[in-house]
Amino acid sequence: MVRYTFEEYRDMIMCYGEARSNSYEAQRIYRERYPLRQVPNVRTFIDVHRRLGEDGCFRKPKLNSGVSRTRRTVRNEETVLRMVENNPRTSTRKTSSAVRNLNRESVRQIFKEQLLR
C-alpha cells in the first residue's frame, strides 16, 4: 500500500475537482503536473474524495487503534444489570463500589443504555 503525504492528497483532490470528478481525467492531470511523483490509481482519487466528504480525513481510519476496554466488559455489564434487577433502587455509587474496577460514570452509561434511569 502506497503512503501519500497530506500535500499529495491535497493535490489529488485539486486534480479531481478540476477534472469534475472524472478519476481518469484527474489521473491524467496529476501525471502532467507532478511527473516526478508516483501517480495514484484511478480508484484512489474516488476513495480519497469519499473519505474526505464522509470523515473529513484523507487517510483510512486505523481499526482497533483506541484504548481497549478492560473495565467495561460484558461480564461487568451483566453484573451491574443483575444488581439492578435484585435491587432496583440501588445507586450508581453503590453499584460501582460493588463491581470491581468499574467507576460511577461507566455504571451511569450502562444505566442510560439500558434505559434504567
N, C-alpha and C positions, 0 to 999 in steps of 0.2 A: 504494500500500500504506500502510495506516494504521500509525503507530508508537504504541505504548502505553507508558506508564511502568510500572515494576515495581509501583507501587501499584495501577494499573488492572488489571494481570494478576492480582495477588493478589485483588482484588475479583471478578474474573471467576471465579476458582477457588472463592471463597467462595459465590458465587451458584450456580455449577454443582453444588457439593456440597449446598447447601440444596435445590436442585431435584432431587436424587437422580439426577444425570447426565442429566437431561432438558434438552437445549440450548434448546428453545423456552421452557420454563418459566424457565430461567436467564436468558434474554434479557429476559423479562418482568420478573423480579425486578430485574435490573440497571437496566432502564429506569425502574422505580419509585424505586429507591434513589438513582440518580445521574442526575437529569433534565437536568443541565447538561452531561453528558459525551456524547460520541458513543457510540452503542450498538453493540457488536460484532455482527458477523454470527453467525448460529447456528453455522456451521461453525467459527468462531474459538474458541468455548468448547470444542468437541471437540478441536481441534488443540492448544490450549494445555494441556489436561488430558493429552493423549497425550504431548506433548513433555516435560512436567514429569515424567511417570512414566518415560519412556524415558531421557531425558538429564539430568534434574534441573535443567532450564533452561527458562525461559519462552519465550525467543526462538529463532528458527530459527538453526541454526549457519551461519556465514559460510563459503561454499565457497571453496577456494583462498586462504585468508587466512593460511596458515602461511608459513614461510620456504621458498623454492623450493630444490630440490635442485640444487646446482651441482657438487658433488664426487661424490656417489654416483649416477652416471649409469649407464645401461645399458652404455655403452661401457666405463666403468671396471670395472663388474662383470664384463663379458666378458673384459677384460684380466686381472683377478685370477683368474678361472676358468681361463683359458688358461695362466697362470703355474703354477698348482697342477697342472694336467694335465701340464705339461712337467717339473715338479719337485715331486712330492707331499710331499716332506719340507721344503719351504720354510716359513719362519716368517712370522707376521703382520708383524713388523718389517721383514724383507727385502722382503716384498711391498709394504708401504705406502711404503717408500722408493723402490721401483722405479716405482710408479704415481704420477704427478704429482698433487699436491693431494688425496691420499687418506690419511687418518690411520689409525692402527692399529685404532681402535675400529670404523671403517667396514669395514675388511678383516675384522675378527673377526665382525662381523654378517653379512657375506656368507658367510663360512665356516659360521657357525651355520645360516643359512637354507638353505644348500645341503647341510647335514649332512656337512660335510667334516671337522669336528673334534669 
